[in-house]
Each structure stands twice: as C-alpha cells, then as structure tokens.
Amino acid sequence: MEIIKEDEKSVAVIEPKTALPEVFDRWLANHLSKGTQAVYSGSLKEFVGFLNEKKIKFSHPSEIKPAHLIKYRDWLFAKEHSPKTINRKLSALSSLFKELRHEQIISLNPAESVKRPPDDIKKVRTSIKDKEVKPILDLHDEDTRQGLQNKTILTLLAYTAQRVSTIRVLQVKSVGEVDGVLVLTLKIKGGKIRHLPLPHEPARLVRKILAFKTSPDDYLFTPQRGTHKGQNKPISSVAIWYLIKNSLKKAGFDESRSAHSFRRMVLTRLLNGKNGGEAISAEKIRDEVSFHSSLDTLTLYKIDGETKMTENPILGIVYSK
C-alpha cells in the first residue's frame, strides 16, 4: 500500500525508503478498529496533500520538523476545522511518527512539541432530559413492526448508554440470559466483547423483537425502507440519526441533540445518584456500563467475585411518567 505518494504529478512527496511501506501497513493494521484505520489513513493522506499544496519537498520522514506540523495545524484552522478534529488529525500523525521512531527510521517525534488547540469549551453539550424520555418513546406504536423497532432502539439508547455503532449490529445470538436477567453480548470499539444486562423495559421490547426472528444470525434491527428493506442487514447509523432527529421534532423538543445525548444522560444519572440511591463511582460505571477504553486495563484485574449481572447499576434506571 503506497500511502505517502498521492500521484506521480505530486510536487511534494515523501519517497518510501528502506522498509517504510511495511511500517505504514503495520501501523494501520495495529489498530483493531476499521474506523480508526480509515481516520488515520485519511489524516496522513491529507497531510501529504497539504505538503503538495505548499510545494514542500521531503525525501525522508526524518526531514519533517515541528515547524511543518505547526503550519499544517494552522492550515487546518484556516479551513475552519474544529479543535477536536484538528487534535484527532495531529494525534494520528503523532502515532505514525511514534511508530517510525520505534523502527529507528527517525530519531525524534516532531509532533510531540506541537501545541494542540484546547477543546471548544464554549460549545454547550446537552443531554436528553429525564422528562423527555417517555414522550419520545410514546411516539412509537410497538404494535407495528416499524414502531416496535423504533421504540426498542430508542429505549436501548435511553437505558443502556451504548453507542449507535454497538446497538445497530445486535443479532439474535447477541441476546442471552444470566441469573434470570436478559443480557446483551456487545461488540464495542476495538473489537472487544462485553456483557450488559438489560433493565425491565428494554428487555421486554427486545423479547418482542425476538419473536419475529428465525435465525441466530438475524439482526435485531433491519432497514425498514429503501433497497435493503426486508433483508437481513443491520440498520444504518444514518437511519438511527434520522429516527432520533424526527422523534425529537415530533415531540416538540430541541433537535440539536444526538445519540450521544442519550449516553450522556444515562451516565450523568448514574454518576449523580439520580436513581434513588448513592452516586456510583466512575470506575464502576465505565467498567460495567459504558466500557470506556481508557479504563480497559481495570478489567484485567477482575476476579471470580466480580459484580453479578443482577447488581449492575443500569438495572436501577427508571424514568418518571
């Protein structure tokens, strides 16, 4: 894979020498998430595009200096990229330079000294409000196939704090039972497997969905419109995005929220003890509910006496009518 050279007409290219192509391939392959691979590859290609636009020539990665990355950062600012996006692109390049340094192709990581823009603290991140949950869910008639699917998706978002990317690919074989509780086997970011018990309401709806399925490989949520209607394909993230936006609009609520607003709502409830009990530690929540990657190492130290499924904090979530 030639990831550095855009095309033969490019003015500025980093010519692969020694084992550079192999290093690039290994660097990308080392990231388990296909999404991360795509983002990192795209960031590198964009950086090369910047070099070509500015007619900056290099014959080897060791010639790239912090000053070039600073110019790249400012170039991204000029294109009105958000601070979060700029940080992600710089992190991708830093990851590559770290790999090149590990392979002794370069001696220093030029991205380490480049100042990153602060997060946009002026942006207000809003959650779905507790009192909005029931009106949103009540919009969908669970006595129809599409209504049941829509309501189940929204209910899972409102009760489990899971990402759309996790929910959309659930299959019949993802559902099991432990200690009398319905449990989802989830494939989360990075390809890891986690188990999550379902509170009563989402469990009730999932059971209704299962009644229409015939194979362990059937997806729980499938396209209801378009060319893939009726096929055993997972619903798209875009379809769920429209479901959320349309539901908020029909209920007369702020449409600027997203699937992550549901996730933020659930985690806030748990952290602040809004379920009628004491606040739950961030470590417990992230380890047993949100599966945050930065705390994955904690799971390595779990022993046989770990928390039972029936003691998971999300089971206590109840929304007022």
Buried (B, 14 or more C-beta within 10 A) or exposed (E): EEBBEBEEEBEBBBEBEEEBBEBBEEBBEEBEBEEBBEBBBEBBEBBBBBBBEBEBBBEBBBEBEBEBBBBBBEBBEEEEBBBEBBBBBBBBBBBBBBBBBEBEBBEEBBBEEBEEBEEEEEEEEEBBEBEBBEBBBEBBEBEEEEBBBBBBBBBBBBBBBBBBBBBBBBBBEBBEEEEEBBBBBBBBBEEEEBBBBBBEBBBBBBEBBEEEBEEEEBBBBBBBEEEBEEEBEBBBBEBBEEBBBEBBEEBEBEBEBBBBBBBBBBBEBBBEEBBEEEEBEBEBBBBBBBBBEEBBEEEEEEEEEEEEBEEBBBBBBBBEE
